[in-house]
Amino acid sequence: MTPPQRERRAPQPGTEQDPGRLYVITGGTDGTQRAPLDLVALIVARSEAPPTAAPEQTALLKLCKRPLSVAEISAYLGLPFSVVTVLVTELLAADLVESRAPVVRSALPERSLLEAVMHGLQKL
């Protein structure tokens, strides 16, 4: 049995990213000094946006009141990952956001251990 084929949709008019706009958003930086961010790195705002912040930075800070991954930020803002990493790098340098490593599944205790503790507590 072959999997169903999804229909490719054409982009809506006016939704294509303008390279000039992306250049302006990043301040014209080439991204050589980007923070080493992974798609799943969690970003959380440490303070409100200053009055001098760009609209994209303000939107990013509002989104990150609770931890969000860089991939989620990219999707919510409708910006490419590379542009979001430049924005986050600038905000990290200004100490307006904090980057957290995601919880690694192997760092969590084994399920059997948790169940044994739970059963032990229930017997008390």
N, CA, C and O atoms as CSV, one atom per row, in Angstrom:
chain,resi,resn,atom,element,x,y,z
A,1,MET,N,N,0.842,-1.176,0.000
A,1,MET,CA,C,0.000,0.000,0.000
A,1,MET,C,C,0.893,1.247,0.000
A,1,MET,O,O,1.788,1.375,0.835
A,2,THR,N,N,0.649,2.136,-0.916
A,2,THR,CA,C,1.450,3.358,-0.988
A,2,THR,C,C,0.809,4.449,-0.142
A,2,THR,O,O,-0.416,4.553,-0.075
A,3,PRO,N,N,1.641,5.262,0.503
A,3,PRO,CA,C,1.080,6.337,1.319
A,3,PRO,C,C,0.416,7.387,0.437
A,3,PRO,O,O,0.832,7.588,-0.704
A,4,PRO,N,N,-0.601,8.052,0.946
A,4,PRO,CA,C,-1.263,9.081,0.139
A,4,PRO,C,C,-0.316,10.247,-0.114
A,4,PRO,O,O,0.469,10.636,0.750
A,5,GLN,N,N,-0.409,10.778,-1.291
A,5,GLN,CA,C,0.430,11.915,-1.658
A,5,GLN,C,C,-0.247,13.217,-1.256
A,5,GLN,O,O,-1.430,13.426,-1.525
A,6,ARG,N,N,0.514,14.084,-0.613
A,6,ARG,CA,C,-0.049,15.378,-0.235
A,6,ARG,C,C,0.064,16.341,-1.402
A,6,ARG,O,O,1.036,16.322,-2.158
A,7,GLU,N,N,-0.926,17.161,-1.528
A,7,GLU,CA,C,-0.940,18.150,-2.593
A,7,GLU,C,C,-0.020,19.303,-2.236
A,7,GLU,O,O,-0.065,19.816,-1.118
A,8,ARG,N,N,0.802,19.706,-3.170
A,8,ARG,CA,C,1.653,20.872,-2.941
A,8,ARG,C,C,0.839,22.121,-3.200
A,8,ARG,O,O,0.182,22.259,-4.232
A,9,ARG,N,N,0.898,23.017,-2.249
A,9,ARG,CA,C,0.155,24.265,-2.413
A,9,ARG,C,C,1.103,25.374,-2.842
A,9,ARG,O,O,2.247,25.447,-2.392
A,10,ALA,N,N,0.618,26.210,-3.697
A,10,ALA,CA,C,1.399,27.374,-4.106
A,10,ALA,C,C,1.335,28.409,-2.988
A,10,ALA,O,O,0.309,28.520,-2.318
A,11,PRO,N,N,2.417,29.175,-2.771
A,11,PRO,CA,C,2.380,30.193,-1.724
A,11,PRO,C,C,1.331,31.257,-2.020
A,11,PRO,O,O,1.073,31.595,-3.175
A,12,GLN,N,N,0.744,31.767,-0.973
A,12,GLN,CA,C,-0.237,32.838,-1.117
A,12,GLN,C,C,0.468,34.088,-1.649
A,12,GLN,O,O,1.626,34.333,-1.309
A,13,PRO,N,N,-0.206,34.868,-2.467
A,13,PRO,CA,C,0.419,36.095,-2.966
A,13,PRO,C,C,0.790,37.009,-1.798
A,13,PRO,O,O,-0.004,37.239,-0.886
A,14,GLY,N,N,2.015,37.521,-1.854
A,14,GLY,CA,C,2.468,38.452,-0.823
A,14,GLY,C,C,3.077,37.788,0.395
A,14,GLY,O,O,3.456,38.482,1.338
A,15,THR,N,N,3.184,36.451,0.409
A,15,THR,CA,C,3.756,35.782,1.578
A,15,THR,C,C,5.221,35.403,1.385
A,15,THR,O,O,5.859,34.919,2.320
A,16,GLU,N,N,5.758,35.613,0.201
A,16,GLU,CA,C,7.158,35.290,-0.033
A,16,GLU,C,C,8.028,36.246,0.777
A,16,GLU,O,O,7.691,37.419,0.937
A,17,GLN,N,N,9.157,35.733,1.289
A,17,GLN,CA,C,10.071,36.564,2.066
A,17,GLN,C,C,10.910,37.417,1.117
A,17,GLN,O,O,11.517,36.903,0.178
A,18,ASP,N,N,10.936,38.700,1.370
A,18,ASP,CA,C,11.734,39.627,0.588
A,18,ASP,C,C,13.154,39.627,1.151
A,18,ASP,O,O,13.344,39.960,2.321
A,19,PRO,N,N,14.161,39.258,0.344
A,19,PRO,CA,C,15.534,39.227,0.857
A,19,PRO,C,C,15.990,40.575,1.419
A,19,PRO,O,O,16.755,40.619,2.382
A,20,GLY,N,N,15.528,41.660,0.825
A,20,GLY,CA,C,15.886,42.984,1.337
A,20,GLY,C,C,15.339,43.217,2.736
A,20,GLY,O,O,16.014,43.796,3.586
A,21,ARG,N,N,14.114,42.765,2.971
A,21,ARG,CA,C,13.499,42.909,4.298
A,21,ARG,C,C,14.272,42.094,5.331
A,21,ARG,O,O,14.522,42.572,6.437
A,22,LEU,N,N,14.649,40.867,4.977
A,22,LEU,CA,C,15.406,40.021,5.895
A,22,LEU,C,C,16.766,40.634,6.210
A,22,LEU,O,O,17.254,40.519,7.334
A,23,TYR,N,N,17.380,41.286,5.222
A,23,TYR,CA,C,18.664,41.958,5.429
A,23,TYR,C,C,18.504,43.092,6.436
A,23,TYR,O,O,19.360,43.289,7.298
A,24,VAL,N,N,17.410,43.832,6.326
A,24,VAL,CA,C,17.151,44.945,7.248
A,24,VAL,C,C,16.862,44.423,8.653
A,24,VAL,O,O,17.339,44.993,9.634
A,25,ILE,N,N,16.085,43.345,8.759
A,25,ILE,CA,C,15.749,42.771,10.066
A,25,ILE,C,C,17.005,42.360,10.816
A,25,ILE,O,O,17.108,42.576,12.023
A,26,THR,N,N,17.961,41.771,10.109
A,26,THR,CA,C,19.187,41.305,10.758
A,26,THR,C,C,20.212,42.414,10.926
A,26,THR,O,O,21.305,42.173,11.439
A,27,GLY,N,N,19.878,43.609,10.507
A,27,GLY,CA,C,20.809,44.722,10.652
A,27,GLY,C,C,21.977,44.629,9.689
A,27,GLY,O,O,23.000,45.285,9.887
A,28,GLY,N,N,21.837,43.828,8.662
A,28,GLY,CA,C,22.891,43.699,7.669
A,28,GLY,C,C,24.052,42.829,8.114
A,28,GLY,O,O,25.066,42.757,7.420
A,29,THR,N,N,23.924,42.165,9.258
A,29,THR,CA,C,25.020,41.302,9.704
A,29,THR,C,C,25.057,40.044,8.860
A,29,THR,O,O,24.028,39.566,8.381
A,30,ASP,N,N,26.256,39.517,8.686
A,30,ASP,CA,C,26.382,38.301,7.886
A,30,ASP,C,C,26.190,37.042,8.711
A,30,ASP,O,O,26.215,35.938,8.169
A,31,GLY,N,N,26.000,37.192,10.009
A,31,GLY,CA,C,25.717,36.045,10.859
A,31,GLY,C,C,26.942,35.254,11.279
A,31,GLY,O,O,26.809,34.135,11.774
A,32,THR,N,N,28.144,35.814,11.089
A,32,THR,CA,C,29.353,35.074,11.468
A,32,THR,C,C,29.507,34.973,12.981
A,32,THR,O,O,30.196,34.078,13.469
A,33,GLN,N,N,28.883,35.866,13.722
A,33,GLN,CA,C,28.999,35.845,15.181
A,33,GLN,C,C,27.714,35.337,15.830
A,33,GLN,O,O,27.324,35.813,16.896
A,34,ARG,N,N,27.066,34.387,15.198
A,34,ARG,CA,C,25.828,33.817,15.741
A,34,ARG,C,C,26.117,32.926,16.935
A,34,ARG,O,O,27.151,32.261,17.000
A,35,ALA,N,N,25.188,32.926,17.875
A,35,ALA,CA,C,25.272,31.998,19.000
A,35,ALA,C,C,25.025,30.585,18.475
A,35,ALA,O,O,24.242,30.404,17.543
A,36,PRO,N,N,25.678,29.588,19.059
A,36,PRO,CA,C,25.467,28.209,18.596
A,36,PRO,C,C,24.119,27.675,19.084
A,36,PRO,O,O,24.044,27.003,20.112
A,37,LEU,N,N,23.066,27.980,18.342
A,37,LEU,CA,C,21.714,27.582,18.729
A,37,LEU,C,C,21.247,26.402,17.900
A,37,LEU,O,O,21.478,26.335,16.693
A,38,ASP,N,N,20.593,25.488,18.564
A,38,ASP,CA,C,19.987,24.336,17.910
A,38,ASP,C,C,18.514,24.658,17.676
A,38,ASP,O,O,17.978,25.574,18.298
A,39,LEU,N,N,17.867,23.932,16.805
A,39,LEU,CA,C,16.435,24.142,16.560
A,39,LEU,C,C,15.604,23.948,17.819
A,39,LEU,O,O,14.562,24.584,17.980
A,40,VAL,N,N,16.055,23.072,18.716
A,40,VAL,CA,C,15.278,22.770,19.917
A,40,VAL,C,C,15.767,23.515,21.154
A,40,VAL,O,O,15.264,23.275,22.252
A,41,ALA,N,N,16.740,24.415,20.999
A,41,ALA,CA,C,17.192,25.223,22.139
A,41,ALA,C,C,16.027,26.083,22.613
A,41,ALA,O,O,15.319,26.685,21.806
A,42,LEU,N,N,15.840,26.134,23.914
A,42,LEU,CA,C,14.729,26.899,24.480
A,42,LEU,C,C,15.176,28.317,24.792
A,42,LEU,O,O,16.228,28.533,25.394
A,43,ILE,N,N,14.367,29.275,24.378
A,43,ILE,CA,C,14.650,30.687,24.599
A,43,ILE,C,C,13.572,31.242,25.510
A,43,ILE,O,O,12.384,31.000,25.298
A,44,VAL,N,N,13.991,31.992,26.530
A,44,VAL,CA,C,13.032,32.612,27.449
A,44,VAL,C,C,13.469,34.057,27.689
A,44,VAL,O,O,14.653,34.342,27.870
A,45,ALA,N,N,12.487,34.962,27.687
A,45,ALA,CA,C,12.767,36.385,27.889
A,45,ALA,C,C,13.134,36.635,29.340
A,45,ALA,O,O,12.555,36.040,30.249
A,46,ARG,N,N,14.100,37.517,29.552
A,46,ARG,CA,C,14.511,37.883,30.907
A,46,ARG,C,C,13.931,39.227,31.317
A,46,ARG,O,O,13.853,39.536,32.506
A,47,SER,N,N,13.522,40.026,30.338
A,47,SER,CA,C,12.938,41.334,30.642
A,47,SER,C,C,12.068,41.784,29.471
A,47,SER,O,O,11.982,41.118,28.440
A,48,GLU,N,N,11.440,42.914,29.662
A,48,GLU,CA,C,10.602,43.494,28.604
A,48,GLU,C,C,11.492,44.087,27.511
A,48,GLU,O,O,12.684,44.317,27.714
A,49,ALA,N,N,10.894,44.323,26.365
A,49,ALA,CA,C,11.633,44.920,25.254
A,49,ALA,C,C,11.911,46.392,25.542
A,49,ALA,O,O,11.016,47.112,25.983
A,50,PRO,N,N,13.139,46.845,25.300
A,50,PRO,CA,C,13.424,48.271,25.474
A,50,PRO,C,C,12.740,49.078,24.373
A,50,PRO,O,O,12.409,48.527,23.322
A,51,PRO,N,N,12.525,50.365,24.596
A,51,PRO,CA,C,11.856,51.187,23.573
A,51,PRO,C,C,12.614,51.245,22.247
A,51,PRO,O,O,12.022,51.513,21.202
A,52,THR,N,N,13.914,50.993,22.292
A,52,THR,CA,C,14.722,51.071,21.070
A,52,THR,C,C,14.747,49.759,20.283
A,52,THR,O,O,15.374,49.689,19.227
A,53,ALA,N,N,14.080,48.732,20.779
A,53,ALA,CA,C,14.103,47.421,20.112
A,53,ALA,C,C,13.338,47.463,18.793
A,53,ALA,O,O,12.346,48.177,18.649
A,54,ALA,N,N,13.824,46.686,17.846
A,54,ALA,CA,C,13.144,46.556,16.553
A,54,ALA,C,C,11.820,45.819,16.760
A,54,ALA,O,O,11.676,45.077,17.732
A,55,PRO,N,N,10.855,46.011,15.864
A,55,PRO,CA,C,9.561,45.333,16.015
A,55,PRO,C,C,9.681,43.807,16.109
A,55,PRO,O,O,8.951,43.172,16.870
A,56,GLU,N,N,10.592,43.228,15.342
A,56,GLU,CA,C,10.769,41.774,15.380
A,56,GLU,C,C,11.326,41.329,16.724
A,56,GLU,O,O,10.926,40.290,17.250
A,57,GLN,N,N,12.259,42.118,17.290
A,57,GLN,CA,C,12.808,41.791,18.606
A,57,GLN,C,C,11.732,41.911,19.681
A,57,GLN,O,O,11.665,41.082,20.589
A,58,THR,N,N,10.898,42.934,19.582
A,58,THR,CA,C,9.803,43.108,20.538
A,58,THR,C,C,8.841,41.930,20.458
A,58,THR,O,O,8.412,41.405,21.486
A,59,ALA,N,N,8.501,41.514,19.241
A,59,ALA,CA,C,7.599,40.370,19.067
A,59,ALA,C,C,8.226,39.099,19.630
A,59,ALA,O,O,7.542,38.293,20.261
A,60,LEU,N,N,9.520,38.922,19.403
A,60,LEU,CA,C,10.219,37.746,19.916
A,60,LEU,C,C,10.208,37.737,21.447
A,60,LEU,O,O,9.980,36.691,22.056
A,61,LEU,N,N,10.450,38.880,22.066
A,61,LEU,CA,C,10.453,38.957,23.529
A,61,LEU,C,C,9.065,38.699,24.110
A,61,LEU,O,O,8.935,38.080,25.165
A,62,LYS,N,N,8.033,39.172,23.424
A,62,LYS,CA,C,6.665,38.908,23.897
A,62,LYS,C,C,6.332,37.424,23.800
A,62,LYS,O,O,5.681,36.867,24.684
A,63,LEU,N,N,6.782,36.786,22.718
A,63,LEU,CA,C,6.538,35.351,22.541
A,63,LEU,C,C,7.240,34.516,23.605
A,63,LEU,O,O,6.723,33.488,24.044
A,64,CYS,N,N,8.408,34.963,24.009
A,64,CYS,CA,C,9.264,34.143,24.872
A,64,CYS,C,C,9.068,34.406,26.360
A,64,CYS,O,O,9.987,34.185,27.148
A,65,LYS,N,N,7.892,34.871,26.756
A,65,LYS,CA,C,7.636,35.003,28.194
A,65,LYS,C,C,7.679,33.623,28.842
A,65,LYS,O,O,8.085,33.479,29.995
A,66,ARG,N,N,7.258,32.617,28.089
A,66,ARG,CA,C,7.422,31.218,28.486
A,66,ARG,C,C,8.414,30.606,27.502
A,66,ARG,O,O,8.467,31.032,26.348
A,67,PRO,N,N,9.193,29.628,27.923
A,67,PRO,CA,C,10.214,29.061,27.030
A,67,PRO,C,C,9.630,28.519,25.725
A,67,PRO,O,O,8.643,27.784,25.720
A,68,LEU,N,N,10.266,28.901,24.634
A,68,LEU,CA,C,9.912,28.400,23.298
A,68,LEU,C,C,11.189,27.966,22.595
A,68,LEU,O,O,12.256,28.539,22.815
A,69,SER,N,N,11.071,26.953,21.754
A,69,SER,CA,C,12.235,26.531,20.973
A,69,SER,C,C,12.463,27.522,19.833
A,69,SER,O,O,11.560,28.261,19.440
A,70,VAL,N,N,13.673,27.520,19.321
A,70,VAL,CA,C,14.006,28.414,18.207
A,70,VAL,C,C,13.137,28.077,16.996
A,70,VAL,O,O,12.747,28.974,16.248
A,71,ALA,N,N,12.833,26.807,16.797
A,71,ALA,CA,C,11.974,26.398,15.680
A,71,ALA,C,C,10.570,26.978,15.834
A,71,ALA,O,O,9.975,27.433,14.857
A,72,GLU,N,N,10.036,26.964,17.069
A,72,GLU,CA,C,8.703,27.529,17.304
A,72,GLU,C,C,8.703,29.035,17.075
A,72,GLU,O,O,7.772,29.575,16.478
A,73,ILE,N,N,9.738,29.706,17.545
A,73,ILE,CA,C,9.842,31.156,17.346
A,73,ILE,C,C,9.865,31.462,15.859
A,73,ILE,O,O,9.181,32.374,15.394
A,74,SER,N,N,10.656,30.697,15.112
A,74,SER,CA,C,10.748,30.883,13.665
A,74,SER,C,C,9.382,30.728,13.006
A,74,SER,O,O,9.016,31.510,12.129
A,75,ALA,N,N,8.633,29.718,13.432
A,75,ALA,CA,C,7.305,29.478,12.848
A,75,ALA,C,C,6.324,30.580,13.225
A,75,ALA,O,O,5.592,31.074,12.367
A,76,TYR,N,N,6.299,30.970,14.497
A,76,TYR,CA,C,5.357,32.001,14.940
A,76,TYR,C,C,5.637,33.358,14.294
A,76,TYR,O,O,4.708,34.084,13.944
A,77,LEU,N,N,6.913,33.697,14.138
A,77,LEU,CA,C,7.255,34.985,13.532
A,77,LEU,C,C,7.238,34.935,12.009
A,77,LEU,O,O,7.238,35.977,11.354
A,78,GLY,N,N,7.224,33.737,11.442
A,78,GLY,CA,C,7.236,33.611,9.986
A,78,GLY,C,C,8.562,34.033,9.384
A,78,GLY,O,O,8.612,34.558,8.272
A,79,LEU,N,N,9.646,33.798,10.133
A,79,LEU,CA,C,10.984,34.169,9.674
A,79,LEU,C,C,11.849,32.918,9.558
A,79,LEU,O,O,11.641,31.952,10.291
A,80,PRO,N,N,12.820,32.929,8.640
A,80,PRO,CA,C,13.720,31.781,8.519
A,80,PRO,C,C,14.542,31.577,9.798
A,80,PRO,O,O,14.781,32.518,10.554
A,81,PHE,N,N,14.965,30.339,10.018
A,81,PHE,CA,C,15.766,29.989,11.188
A,81,PHE,C,C,17.012,30.857,11.286
A,81,PHE,O,O,17.373,31.307,12.373
A,82,SER,N,N,17.672,31.093,10.157
A,82,SER,CA,C,18.909,31.880,10.167
A,82,SER,C,C,18.672,33.305,10.663
A,82,SER,O,O,19.503,33.858,11.383
A,83,VAL,N,N,17.551,33.894,10.286
A,83,VAL,CA,C,17.226,35.256,10.735
A,83,VAL,C,C,16.906,35.252,12.225
A,83,VAL,O,O,17.323,36.153,12.953
A,84,VAL,N,N,16.169,34.244,12.679
A,84,VAL,CA,C,15.824,34.153,14.103
A,84,VAL,C,C,17.084,33.977,14.943
A,84,VAL,O,O,17.181,34.544,16.031
A,85,THR,N,N,18.054,33.196,14.454
A,85,THR,CA,C,19.285,33.020,15.229
A,85,THR,C,C,20.060,34.325,15.349
A,85,THR,O,O,20.683,34.578,16.380
A,86,VAL,N,N,20.033,35.156,14.311
A,86,VAL,CA,C,20.687,36.466,14.396
A,86,VAL,C,C,19.975,37.336,15.429
A,86,VAL,O,O,20.627,37.986,16.246
A,87,LEU,N,N,18.636,37.353,15.398
A,87,LEU,CA,C,17.871,38.139,16.372
A,87,LEU,C,C,18.127,37.653,17.799
A,87,LEU,O,O,18.341,38.459,18.704
A,88,VAL,N,N,18.105,36.342,17.994
A,88,VAL,CA,C,18.326,35.783,19.331
A,88,VAL,C,C,19.748,36.076,19.803
A,88,VAL,O,O,19.957,36.370,20.980
A,89,THR,N,N,20.726,35.999,18.903
A,89,THR,CA,C,22.110,36.305,19.268
A,89,THR,C,C,22.231,37.740,19.764
A,89,THR,O,O,22.915,38.001,20.754
A,90,GLU,N,N,21.568,38.672,19.078
A,90,GLU,CA,C,21.595,40.076,19.519
A,90,GLU,C,C,20.945,40.229,20.888
A,90,GLU,O,O,21.447,40.968,21.735
A,91,LEU,N,N,19.830,39.533,21.108
A,91,LEU,CA,C,19.134,39.621,22.393
A,91,LEU,C,C,19.921,38.933,23.505
A,91,LEU,O,O,19.874,39.371,24.655
A,92,LEU,N,N,20.640,37.867,23.177
A,92,LEU,CA,C,21.509,37.215,24.162
A,92,LEU,C,C,22.642,38.150,24.572
A,92,LEU,O,O,22.982,38.242,25.751
A,93,ALA,N,N,23.226,38.844,23.593
A,93,ALA,CA,C,24.318,39.778,23.881
A,93,ALA,C,C,23.836,40.937,24.748
A,93,ALA,O,O,24.589,41.446,25.579
A,94,ALA,N,N,22.582,41.356,24.559
A,94,ALA,CA,C,22.008,42.445,25.358
A,94,ALA,C,C,21.447,41.937,26.686
A,94,ALA,O,O,20.920,42.722,27.475
A,95,ASP,N,N,21.555,40.634,26.936
A,95,ASP,CA,C,21.073,40.002,28.173
A,95,ASP,C,C,19.563,40.157,28.351
A,95,ASP,O,O,19.073,40.253,29.477
A,96,LEU,N,N,18.826,40.181,27.233
A,96,LEU,CA,C,17.369,40.287,27.281
A,96,LEU,C,C,16.686,38.927,27.227
A,96,LEU,O,O,15.528,38.793,27.623
A,97,VAL,N,N,17.403,37.917,26.736
A,97,VAL,CA,C,16.876,36.552,26.712
A,97,VAL,C,C,17.930,35.603,27.266
A,97,VAL,O,O,19.102,35.950,27.417
A,98,GLU,N,N,17.475,34.411,27.558
A,98,GLU,CA,C,18.365,33.366,28.059
A,98,GLU,C,C,18.102,32.112,27.238
A,98,GLU,O,O,16.957,31.805,26.903
A,99,SER,N,N,19.155,31.401,26.921
A,99,SER,CA,C,19.046,30.164,26.149
A,99,SER,C,C,19.226,28.986,27.096
A,99,SER,O,O,20.148,28.961,27.911
A,100,ARG,N,N,18.334,28.017,26.976
A,100,ARG,CA,C,18.397,26.818,27.818
A,100,ARG,C,C,18.450,25.587,26.928
A,100,ARG,O,O,17.788,25.511,25.893
A,101,ALA,N,N,19.243,24.643,27.354
A,101,ALA,CA,C,19.284,23.369,26.630
A,101,ALA,C,C,18.008,22.598,26.945
A,101,ALA,O,O,17.546,22.618,28.086
A,102,PRO,N,N,17.438,21.927,25.969
A,102,PRO,CA,C,16.229,21.139,26.241
A,102,PRO,C,C,16.548,19.954,27.147
A,102,PRO,O,O,17.690,19.499,27.215
A,103,VAL,N,N,15.535,19.467,27.834
A,103,VAL,CA,C,15.710,18.305,28.698
A,103,VAL,C,C,15.944,17.081,27.823
A,103,VAL,O,O,15.135,16.758,26.953
A,104,VAL,N,N,17.043,16.420,28.063
A,104,VAL,CA,C,17.380,15.226,27.293
A,104,VAL,C,C,16.679,14.032,27.927
A,104,VAL,O,O,16.735,13.833,29.141
A,105,ARG,N,N,16.037,13.260,27.106
A,105,ARG,CA,C,15.259,12.127,27.615
A,105,ARG,C,C,16.126,11.159,28.419
A,105,ARG,O,O,15.653,10.577,29.395
A,106,SER,N,N,17.378,10.980,28.025
A,106,SER,CA,C,18.250,10.049,28.746
A,106,SER,C,C,18.628,10.584,30.127
A,106,SER,O,O,19.074,9.818,30.981
A,107,ALA,N,N,18.456,11.883,30.357
A,107,ALA,CA,C,18.774,12.470,31.656
A,107,ALA,C,C,17.654,12.237,32.665
A,107,ALA,O,O,17.844,12.452,33.862
A,108,LEU,N,N,16.509,11.805,32.198
A,108,LEU,CA,C,15.385,11.532,33.088
A,108,LEU,C,C,15.541,10.142,33.696
A,108,LEU,O,O,16.131,9.258,33.075
A,109,PRO,N,N,15.015,9.941,34.914
A,109,PRO,CA,C,15.112,8.611,35.522
A,109,PRO,C,C,14.287,7.583,34.746
A,109,PRO,O,O,13.342,7.925,34.035
A,110,GLU,N,N,14.669,6.328,34.902
A,110,GLU,CA,C,13.957,5.233,34.243
A,110,GLU,C,C,12.516,5.166,34.730
A,110,GLU,O,O,12.223,5.470,35.886
A,111,ARG,N,N,11.637,4.772,33.849
A,111,ARG,CA,C,10.221,4.647,34.199
A,111,ARG,C,C,10.021,3.629,35.321
A,111,ARG,O,O,9.207,3.844,36.219
A,112,SER,N,N,10.760,2.527,35.269
A,112,SER,CA,C,10.616,1.487,36.295
A,112,SER,C,C,10.991,2.021,37.676
A,112,SER,O,O,10.366,1.656,38.672
A,113,LEU,N,N,12.005,2.880,37.740
A,113,LEU,CA,C,12.395,3.481,39.015
A,113,LEU,C,C,11.288,4.385,39.541
A,113,LEU,O,O,10.953,4.347,40.725
A,114,LEU,N,N,10.725,5.195,38.657
A,114,LEU,CA,C,9.638,6.086,39.073
A,114,LEU,C,C,8.426,5.291,39.556
A,114,LEU,O,O,7.787,5.662,40.541
A,115,GLU,N,N,8.113,4.199,38.863
A,115,GLU,CA,C,6.985,3.365,39.280
A,115,GLU,C,C,7.248,2.715,40.633
A,115,GLU,O,O,6.343,2.619,41.462
A,116,ALA,N,N,8.492,2.265,40.862
A,116,ALA,CA,C,8.835,1.653,42.148
A,116,ALA,C,C,8.701,2.667,43.283
A,116,ALA,O,O,8.192,2.336,44.354
A,117,VAL,N,N,9.151,3.889,43.053
A,117,VAL,CA,C,9.020,4.947,44.063
A,117,VAL,C,C,7.546,5.254,44.306
A,117,VAL,O,O,7.121,5.406,45.451
A,118,MET,N,N,6.771,5.343,43.235
A,118,MET,CA,C,5.349,5.640,43.370
A,118,MET,C,C,4.631,4.546,44.169
A,118,MET,O,O,3.825,4.847,45.050
A,119,HIS,N,N,4.923,3.284,43.860
A,119,HIS,CA,C,4.285,2.177,44.586
A,119,HIS,C,C,4.725,2.163,46.047
A,119,HIS,O,O,3.925,1.872,46.936
A,120,GLY,N,N,5.993,2.477,46.293
A,120,GLY,CA,C,6.485,2.550,47.664
A,120,GLY,C,C,5.784,3.637,48.456
A,120,GLY,O,O,5.453,3.445,49.626
A,121,LEU,N,N,5.557,4.783,47.817
A,121,LEU,CA,C,4.855,5.884,48.492
A,121,LEU,C,C,3.393,5.532,48.744
A,121,LEU,O,O,2.827,5.916,49.768
A,122,GLN,N,N,2.786,4.806,47.819
A,122,GLN,CA,C,1.386,4.418,48.002
A,122,GLN,C,C,1.217,3.433,49.157
A,122,GLN,O,O,0.168,3.407,49.801
A,123,LYS,N,N,2.241,2.624,49.423
A,123,LYS,CA,C,2.166,1.657,50.515
A,123,LYS,C,C,2.312,2.321,51.882
A,123,LYS,O,O,1.939,1.729,52.895
A,124,LEU,N,N,2.843,3.530,51.925
A,124,LEU,CA,C,3.030,4.228,53.218
A,124,LEU,C,C,1.726,4.622,53.851
A,124,LEU,O,O,1.718,5.212,54.932
